[in-house]
């Protein structure tokens, strides 16, 4: 579950309704009492979140329009964060490859001299 994205309430439920958002699971704590951030148990993995439309269609469920919008906004935030992380990883890989190529080129020029 850690690293997945899950729907959570932002306030306590009143008559079965509460404002919802999407949060990233960073830590799991099992408690015997209900807190204000009670989950709805709908979650998506980072791989599923890469398909934003599919992830949103799954998480929006049968919620009211204000919750659907709040879920869309939060999910868009997490989708963008995930994409930024992927871009940073690719940039690091490219820098590493360039550094290795420069190192190889220096060795080749030293041998040819």
Contact map, one row per residue, 1 for C-alpha under 8 A:
11110000000000000000000010000000000000000000000000000000000000000000000000000000000000000000000000000000000000000
11110000000000000000000111110000000000000000000000000000000000000000000000000000000000000000000000000000000000000
11111000000000000000000111000000000000000000110000000000000000000000000000000000000000000000000000000000000000000
11111100000000000000000110000000000000000011110000000000000000000000000000000000000000000000000000000000000000000
00111110000000000000011110000000000000000011110000000000000000000000000000000000000000000000000000000000000000000
00011111000000000000011110000000000000111111000000000000000000000000000000000000000000000000000000000000000000000
00001111100000000001111000000000000000111110000000000000001000000000001000000000000000000000000000000000000000000
00000111110000000001111000000000000011110000000000000000000000000000000000000000000000000000000000000000000000000
00000011111110000111100000000000000111110000000000000000000000000000000000000000000000000000000000000000000000000
00000001111100000111100000000000000110000000000000000000000000000000000000000000000000000000000000000000000000000
00000000111110000110000000000000000110000000000000000000000000000000000000000000000000000000000000000000000000000
00000000111111000100000000000000001111000000000000000000000000000000000000000000000000000000000000000000000000000
00000000101111111100000000000000000000000000000000000000000000000000000000000000000000000000000000000000000000000
00000000000111111100000000000000000000000000000000000000000000000000000000000000000000000000000000000000000000000
00000000000011111000000000000000000000000000000000000000000000000000000000000000000000000000000000000000000000000
00000000000011111100000000000000000000000000000000000000000000000000000000000000000000000000000000000000000000000
00000000000011111110000000000000000000000000000000000000000000000000000000000000000000000000000000000000000000000
00000000111111011111000000000000000000000000000000000000000000000000000000000000000000000000000000000000000000000
00000000111000001111100000000000000000000000000000000000000000000110000000000000000000000000000000000000000000000
00000011110000000111110000000000000000000000000000000000000000000010011000000000000000000000000000000000000000000
00000011110000000011111000000000000000000000000000000000000000000010011001000000000000000000000000000000000000000
00001111000000000001111100000000000000000000000000000000000000000000001001100000000000000000000000000000000000000
00001111000000000000111110000000000000000000000000000000000000000000000001000000000000000000000000000000000000000
01111100000000000000011111000000000000000000000000000000000000000000000000000100000000000000000000000000000000000
11111100000000000000001111110000000000000000000000000000000000000000000000000000000000000000000000000000000000000
01100000000000000000000111110000000000000000000000000000000000000000000000000000000000000000000000000000000000000
01000000000000000000000011111000000000000000000000000000000000000000000000000000000000000000000000000000000000000
01000000000000000000000011111100000000000000000000000000000000000000000000000000000000000000000000000000000000000
00000000000000000000000000111110000000000000000000000000000000000000000000000000000000000000000000000000000000000
00000000000000000000000000011111000000000000000000000000000000000000000000000000000000000000000000000000000000000
00000000000000000000000000001111110000000000000000000000000000000000000000000000000000000000000000000000000000000
00000000000000000000000000000111110000000000000000000000000000000000000000000000000000000000000000000000000000000
00000000000000000000000000000011111000000000000000000000000000000000000000000000000000000000000000000000000000000
00000000000000000000000000000011111101000000000000000000000000000000000000000000000000000000000000000000000000000
00000000000100000000000000000000111111000000000000000000000000000000000000000000000000000000000000000000000000000
00000000111100000000000000000000011111000000000000000000000000000000000000000000000000000000000000000000000000000
00000001111100000000000000000000001111100000000000000000000000000000000000000000000000000000000000000000000000000
00000001100100000000000000000000011111110000000000000000000000000000000000000000000000000000000000000000000000000
00000111100000000000000000000000000011111100000000000000000000000000000000000000000000000000000000000000000000000
00000111100000000000000000000000000001111100000000000000000000000000000000000000000000000000000000000000000000000
00000110000000000000000000000000000000111110000000000000000000000000000000000000000000000000000000000000000000000
00000110000000000000000000000000000000111111000000000000001000000000000000000000000000000000000000000000000000000
00011110000000000000000000000000000000001111100000000000001000000000000000000000000000000000000000000000000000000
00011100000000000000000000000000000000000111110110000010001000000000000000000000000000000000000000000000000000000
00111000000000000000000000000000000000000011111110000000000000000000000000000000000000000000000000000000000000000
00111000000000000000000000000000000000000001111111000000000000000000000000000000010000000000000000000000000000000
00000000000000000000000000000000000000000000111111100000000000000000000000000000000000000000000000000000000000000
00000000000000000000000000000000000000000001111111110110000000000000000000000000000000000000000000000000000000000
00000000000000000000000000000000000000000001111111110110000000000000000000000010000000000000000000000000000000000
00000000000000000000000000000000000000000000011111110010000000000000000000000010011000000000000000000000000000000
00000000000000000000000000000000000000000000001111111110000000000000000000000000000000000000000000000000000000000
00000000000000000000000000000000000000000000000111111111000000000000000000110010000000000000000000000000000000000
00000000000000000000000000000000000000000000000000111111100000000000000000000000000000000000000000000000000000000
00000000000000000000000000000000000000000000000110111111110000000000000000000000000000000000000000000000000000000
00000000000000000000000000000000000000000001000111111111111000000000000000000000000000000000000000000000000000000
00000000000000000000000000000000000000000000000000011111111100000000001100100000000000000000000000000000000000000
00000000000000000000000000000000000000000000000000001111111110000000000000000000000000000000000000000000000000000
00000000000000000000000000000000000000000000000000000111111110000000000000000000000000000000000000000000000000000
00000010000000000000000000000000000000000111000000000011111110000000001000000000000000000000000000000000000000000
00000000000000000000000000000000000000000000000000000001111111100011001100000000000000000000000000000000000000000
00000000000000000000000000000000000000000000000000000000111111100000000000000000000000000000000000000000000000000
00000000000000000000000000000000000000000000000000000000000111110000000000000000000000000000000000000000000000000
00000000000000000000000000000000000000000000000000000000000111111011000000000000000000000000000000000000000000000
00000000000000000000000000000000000000000000000000000000000001111111000000000000000000000000000000000000000000000
00000000000000000000000000000000000000000000000000000000000000111111100000000000000000000000000000000000000000000
00000000000000000010000000000000000000000000000000000000000000011111110000000000000000000000000000000000000000000
00000000000000000011100000000000000000000000000000000000000100111111111000000000000000000000000000000000000000000
00000000000000000000000000000000000000000000000000000000000100111111111100000000000000000000000000000000000000000
00000000000000000000000000000000000000000000000000000000000000001111111110000000000000000000000000000000000000000
00000000000000000001100000000000000000000000000000000000000000000111111111000000000000000000000000000000000000000
00000010000000000001110000000000000000000000000000000001001100000011111111100000000000000000000000000000000000000
00000000000000000000000000000000000000000000000000000001000100000001111111110000000000000000000000000000000000000
00000000000000000000000000000000000000000000000000000000000000000000111111111000000000000000000000000000000000000
00000000000000000000111000000000000000000000000000000000000000000000011111111100000000000000000000000000000000000
00000000000000000000010000000000000000000000000000010001000000000000001111111110000000000000000000000000000000000
00000000000000000000000000000000000000000000000000010000000000000000000111111111000000000000000000000000000000000
00000000000000000000000000000000000000000000000000000000000000000000000011111111100000000000000000000000000000000
00000000000000000000000100000000000000000000000000000000000000000000000001111111110000000000000000000000000000000
00000000000000000000000000000000000000000000000011010000000000000000000000111111111000000000000000000000000000000
00000000000000000000000000000000000000000000000000000000000000000000000000011111111100000000000000000000000000000
00000000000000000000000000000000000000000000000000000000000000000000000000001111111110000000000000000000000000000
00000000000000000000000000000000000000000000010001000000000000000000000000000111111111000000000000000000000000000
00000000000000000000000000000000000000000000000001000000000000000000000000000011111111100000000000000000000000000
00000000000000000000000000000000000000000000000000000000000000000000000000000001111111110000000000000000000000000
00000000000000000000000000000000000000000000000000000000000000000000000000000000111111111000000000000000000000000
00000000000000000000000000000000000000000000000000000000000000000000000000000000011111111100000000000000000000000
00000000000000000000000000000000000000000000000000000000000000000000000000000000001111111110000000000000000000000
00000000000000000000000000000000000000000000000000000000000000000000000000000000000111111111000000000000000000000
00000000000000000000000000000000000000000000000000000000000000000000000000000000000011111111100000000000000000000
00000000000000000000000000000000000000000000000000000000000000000000000000000000000001111111110000000000000000000
00000000000000000000000000000000000000000000000000000000000000000000000000000000000000111111111000000000000000000
00000000000000000000000000000000000000000000000000000000000000000000000000000000000000011111111100000000000000000
00000000000000000000000000000000000000000000000000000000000000000000000000000000000000001111111110000000000000000
00000000000000000000000000000000000000000000000000000000000000000000000000000000000000000111111111000000000000000
00000000000000000000000000000000000000000000000000000000000000000000000000000000000000000011111111100000000000000
00000000000000000000000000000000000000000000000000000000000000000000000000000000000000000001111111110000000000000
00000000000000000000000000000000000000000000000000000000000000000000000000000000000000000000111111111000000000000
00000000000000000000000000000000000000000000000000000000000000000000000000000000000000000000011111111100000000000
00000000000000000000000000000000000000000000000000000000000000000000000000000000000000000000001111111110000000000
00000000000000000000000000000000000000000000000000000000000000000000000000000000000000000000000111111111000000000
00000000000000000000000000000000000000000000000000000000000000000000000000000000000000000000000011111111100000000
00000000000000000000000000000000000000000000000000000000000000000000000000000000000000000000000001111111110000000
00000000000000000000000000000000000000000000000000000000000000000000000000000000000000000000000000111111111000000
00000000000000000000000000000000000000000000000000000000000000000000000000000000000000000000000000011111111100000
00000000000000000000000000000000000000000000000000000000000000000000000000000000000000000000000000001111111110000
00000000000000000000000000000000000000000000000000000000000000000000000000000000000000000000000000000111111111000
00000000000000000000000000000000000000000000000000000000000000000000000000000000000000000000000000000011111111100
00000000000000000000000000000000000000000000000000000000000000000000000000000000000000000000000000000001111111110
00000000000000000000000000000000000000000000000000000000000000000000000000000000000000000000000000000000111111111
00000000000000000000000000000000000000000000000000000000000000000000000000000000000000000000000000000000011111111
00000000000000000000000000000000000000000000000000000000000000000000000000000000000000000000000000000000001111111
00000000000000000000000000000000000000000000000000000000000000000000000000000000000000000000000000000000000111111
00000000000000000000000000000000000000000000000000000000000000000000000000000000000000000000000000000000000011111
